[in-house]
Amino acid sequence: MKGDRSVVIIGAGPAGLTAAYESAKQGIRPLVFEKENHIGGLARTEIYKGYRFDIGGHRFFTNIEAVERLWQEVLGEELLAVKRLSRIYYQGRFLNYPLNLGNTISNLGFTESLLILLSYLKAQLLPYRQEKTFKRWVINRFGRRLYRMFFKTYTEKVWGISCTALQADWAAQRINGLSLRTVLSNLLFRTNRAKTLIDKFQYPRLGPGDMSSKPSWLRMTRG
């Protein structure tokens, strides 16, 4: 019988909690092991002196109906529609992201924008044949100039690893479906084909940690 069955789940992040939640709904008793003293993994919200801090920006966006139903089921009216405001700070100026044609040219200047485009065209004509590293993967899709301006410094600062040491498959996971071509297409025609270019998304009212701490969720996973 299902009621006599149990399952062991390692980790109380979003994936582990979802597995436990769905198991409980099927009458299977979940037992979740988590080494930290909190649940939610990196998609959690810390509270300090009454202020809430999200550990990383975890936008809620999906084209999968089952995932959308799960969010609505757990969060209900607490899941809000949010307009995105993302900007890149470069040489004392803020560039809108996703890119806006007028904003980009006014901040970078026509000459710099043209050099970025020429660098990209060169990468398309003479691409790296073997994309073994993050550096080569990015240059093949954005050009060397944009790689040096944004990707190299940001990536090495955040991860503490040289872009020549990071593998290309890691880049493909982190920047899935994005290239200068898709950026320009979205900039000119608002196609929004890549998830990272969306300008609206859903977000729990009290941060992503609000989802993992919901009573309806915890009753099912702890039951």
RODO-2510 file (C-alpha; in nm, 4 decimals, decimal comma):
residues 223
     n   res          X          Y          Z
     1     m     0,0000     0,0000     0,0000
     2     k     0,1166     0,3527    -0,0719
     3     g     0,0645     0,4584     0,2890
     4     d     0,3259     0,2075     0,4000
     5     r     0,5875     0,3332     0,1576
     6     s     0,8532     0,5934     0,2338
     7     v     1,1250     0,7723     0,0429
     8     v     1,4544     0,9290     0,1545
     9     i     1,5411     1,2669     0,0023
    10     i     1,8812     1,4327     0,0331
    11     g     1,8683     1,8113     0,0596
    12     a     1,5899     2,0526     0,1549
    13     g     1,6388     2,2936    -0,1332
    14     p     1,3614     2,3615    -0,3885
    15     a     1,4156     2,0277    -0,5665
    16     g     1,4204     1,8228    -0,2455
    17     l     1,1166     1,9974    -0,0986
    18     t     0,9236     1,9549    -0,4218
    19     a     1,0057     1,5856    -0,4298
    20     a     0,8906     1,5507    -0,0691
    21     y     0,5745     1,7520    -0,1315
    22     e     0,4728     1,5505    -0,4367
    23     s     0,5563     1,2219    -0,2621
    24     a     0,3348     1,3136     0,0330
    25     k     0,0484     1,3949    -0,2033
    26     q     0,0824     1,0432    -0,3432
    27     g     0,0616     0,8902     0,0038
    28     i     0,4353     0,8184     0,0231
    29     r     0,6001     0,9335     0,3465
    30     p     0,9078     1,1513     0,2731
    31     l     1,2110     1,1686     0,4993
    32     v     1,4249     1,4723     0,4101
    33     f     1,7868     1,5059     0,5243
    34     e     1,9456     1,8519     0,5261
    35     k     2,2924     1,9246     0,6687
    36     e     2,2208     2,2959     0,7286
    37     n     1,9957     2,4335     1,0011
    38     h     1,7639     2,5924     0,7455
    39     i     1,5583     2,4791     0,4483
    40     g     1,5373     2,6302     0,1022
    41     g     1,9009     2,5860    -0,0027
    42     l     2,0348     2,8853    -0,1947
    43     a     1,6770     2,9905    -0,2777
    44     r     1,6124     3,1095     0,0759
    45     t     1,5487     3,4417     0,2452
    46     e     1,7485     3,5391     0,5526
    47     i     1,5982     3,7738     0,8140
    48     y     1,8285     4,0174     0,9950
    49     k     1,6987     4,2864     1,2288
    50     g     1,3579     4,2708     1,0631
    51     y     1,4969     4,3002     0,7095
    52     r     1,4758     4,0230     0,4517
    53     f     1,7710     3,9352     0,2283
    54     d     1,7416     3,6920    -0,0618
    55     i     2,0402     3,4634    -0,1144
    56     g     2,0718     3,5213    -0,4869
    57     g     1,8076     3,6562    -0,7218
    58     h     1,5791     3,3632    -0,7993
    59     r     1,3150     3,4792    -1,0447
    60     f     1,0028     3,2658    -1,0784
    61     f     0,9517     3,2105    -1,4515
    62     t     0,8482     2,8958    -1,6345
    63     n     0,6683     2,7688    -1,9427
    64     i     0,5885     2,4381    -1,7706
    65     e     0,2261     2,4286    -1,6547
    66     a     0,2890     2,1718    -1,3789
    67     v     0,5528     2,3978    -1,2199
    68     e     0,3242     2,6999    -1,2493
    69     r     0,0418     2,5075    -1,0785
    70     l     0,2740     2,4070    -0,7945
    71     w     0,3754     2,7678    -0,7278
    72     q     0,0124     2,8811    -0,7291
    73     e    -0,0910     2,5907    -0,5078
    74     v     0,1684     2,6708    -0,2409
    75     l     0,1843     3,0511    -0,2588
    76     g    -0,1555     3,1573    -0,3897
    77     e    -0,1964     3,5362    -0,3747
    78     e     0,1520     3,5694    -0,2264
    79     l     0,2978     3,5074    -0,5746
    80     l     0,3181     3,8509    -0,7319
    81     a     0,3781     3,9685    -1,0894
    82     v     0,6894     4,1857    -1,0871
    83     k     0,8325     4,4175    -1,3511
    84     r     1,2024     4,3534    -1,3915
    85     l     1,4625     4,6237    -1,3311
    86     s     1,8124     4,4974    -1,4119
    87     r     2,1046     4,7211    -1,5012
    88     i     2,4729     4,6778    -1,5778
    89     y     2,7071     4,9292    -1,4154
    90     y     2,9892     5,0026    -1,6573
    91     q     3,2392     5,2889    -1,6460
    92     g     3,0201     5,5000    -1,4209
    93     r     2,6998     5,4488    -1,6190
    94     f     2,3992     5,2182    -1,5967
    95     l     2,2960     5,0146    -1,8988
    96     n     1,9450     4,8712    -1,9025
    97     y     1,9211     4,4920    -1,9252
    98     p     1,7569     4,3578    -2,1362
    99     l     1,9289     4,6080    -2,3622
   100     n     1,7453     4,9085    -2,4980
   101     l     1,8804     5,0523    -2,8217
   102     g     1,8697     5,4193    -2,7246
   103     n     1,9984     5,3569    -2,3711
   104     t     2,2828     5,1355    -2,4919
   105     i     2,4106     5,3724    -2,7604
   106     s     2,3768     5,6803    -2,5366
   107     n     2,5805     5,5133    -2,2605
   108     l     2,8411     5,3304    -2,4681
   109     g     2,8501     5,5727    -2,7561
   110     f     2,8098     5,4986    -3,1263
   111     t     3,1791     5,4133    -3,1782
   112     e     3,1941     5,1610    -2,8928
   113     s     2,8648     5,0040    -2,9998
   114     l     3,0017     4,9673    -3,3544
   115     l     3,3252     4,8092    -3,2266
   116     i     3,1214     4,5565    -3,0266
   117     l     2,9244     4,4653    -3,3380
   118     l     3,2423     4,4318    -3,5490
   119     s     3,3999     4,2134    -3,2794
   120     y     3,0929     3,9891    -3,2859
   121     l     3,1013     3,9626    -3,6664
   122     k     3,4686     3,8659    -3,6517
   123     a     3,3858     3,5897    -3,4027
   124     q     3,1198     3,4588    -3,6400
   125     l     3,3616     3,4549    -3,9330
   126     l     3,6547     3,3109    -3,7367
   127     p     3,5065     3,1175    -3,4428
   128     y     3,6955     2,8874    -3,2095
   129     r     3,6597     2,5359    -3,3489
   130     q     3,6781     2,3792    -3,0053
   131     e     3,4682     2,5339    -2,7294
   132     k     3,6302     2,3732    -2,4286
   133     t     3,6325     2,6772    -2,1992
   134     f     3,3918     2,9449    -2,0796
   135     k     3,6059     3,2059    -2,2525
   136     r     3,5818     3,0457    -2,5952
   137     w     3,2107     2,9682    -2,5578
   138     v     3,1303     3,3322    -2,4767
   139     i     3,3551     3,4808    -2,7448
   140     n     3,1938     3,2631    -3,0109
   141     r     2,8506     3,4024    -2,9160
   142     f     2,9264     3,7610    -2,8133
   143     g     3,2648     3,8539    -2,9565
   144     r     3,5913     3,9213    -2,7782
   145     r     3,5130     4,2830    -2,6939
   146     l     3,1930     4,2093    -2,5006
   147     y     3,3657     3,9151    -2,3331
   148     r     3,6382     4,1444    -2,1959
   149     m     3,3933     4,4214    -2,1014
   150     f     3,1337     4,2209    -1,9100
   151     f     3,1685     3,8440    -1,8952
   152     k     3,5326     3,8029    -1,7917
   153     t     3,5415     4,0490    -1,5010
   154     y     3,1977     3,9599    -1,3654
   155     t     3,2434     3,5834    -1,3851
   156     e     3,5906     3,5785    -1,2301
   157     k     3,4802     3,8151    -0,9518
   158     v     3,1724     3,6099    -0,8606
   159     w     3,3183     3,2598    -0,8947
   160     g     3,6840     3,3260    -0,8183
   161     i     3,7937     3,1106    -1,1120
   162     s     3,9651     3,2070    -1,4369
   163     c     3,7367     3,1950    -1,7406
   164     t     3,9936     2,9666    -1,9046
   165     a     3,9475     2,7162    -1,6202
   166     l     3,5667     2,7069    -1,6389
   167     q     3,4239     2,4507    -1,8783
   168     a     3,2102     2,5409    -2,1790
   169     d     2,9229     2,3146    -2,0682
   170     w     2,8965     2,5236    -1,7500
   171     a     2,8537     2,8346    -1,9659
   172     a     2,5856     2,6609    -2,1732
   173     q     2,3864     2,5900    -1,8567
   174     r     2,4241     2,9380    -1,7087
   175     i     2,3632     3,1365    -2,0297
   176     n     2,1254     2,8961    -2,2020
   177     g     1,9852     3,0240    -2,5318
   178     l     2,1590     3,3611    -2,5116
   179     s     2,3933     3,5173    -2,7668
   180     l     2,4468     3,8651    -2,9091
   181     r     2,2166     3,7616    -3,1931
   182     t     1,9274     3,6889    -2,9519
   183     v     2,0028     4,0083    -2,7593
   184     l     1,9889     4,2161    -3,0777
   185     s     1,6769     4,0352    -3,1951
   186     n     1,5050     4,1110    -2,8652
   187     l     1,6359     4,4688    -2,8728
   188     l     1,4969     4,5360    -3,2207
   189     f     1,1906     4,3104    -3,2383
   190     r     1,1129     4,2250    -2,8698
   191     t     1,1150     3,8518    -2,9425
   192     n     1,2139     3,7508    -2,5845
   193     r     1,3219     3,4021    -2,6911
   194     a     1,5780     3,3597    -2,4131
   195     k     1,4562     3,3303    -2,0536
   196     t     1,7243     3,5679    -1,9305
   197     l     1,5737     3,8461    -2,1464
   198     i     1,2279     3,8464    -1,9890
   199     d     1,1105     4,1835    -1,8543
   200     k     0,8407     4,0451    -1,6209
   201     f     0,8415     3,7542    -1,3805
   202     q     0,6716     3,6196    -1,0677
   203     y     0,8130     3,6524    -0,7182
   204     p     0,6906     3,5607    -0,3695
   205     r     0,5900     3,8697    -0,1730
   206     l     0,8403     3,7929     0,1048
   207     g     1,1143     3,6450    -0,1144
   208     p     1,1866     3,2910    -0,2363
   209     g     1,2267     3,1692     0,1213
   210     d     0,8556     3,2371     0,1680
   211     m     0,7766     2,9326    -0,0437
   212     s     0,9803     2,6810     0,1549
   213     s     0,8344     2,8063     0,4844
   214     k     0,4661     2,7913     0,3878
   215     p     0,2568     2,5904     0,6405
   216     s     0,0726     2,4001     0,3660
   217     w     0,4063     2,2929     0,2184
   218     l     0,5653     2,1974     0,5507
   219     r     0,2650     1,9998     0,6731
   220     m     0,2961     1,7737     0,3719
   221     t     0,6739     1,7333     0,3873
   222     r     0,6995     1,6918     0,7643
   223     g     0,3859     1,4875     0,8138
***
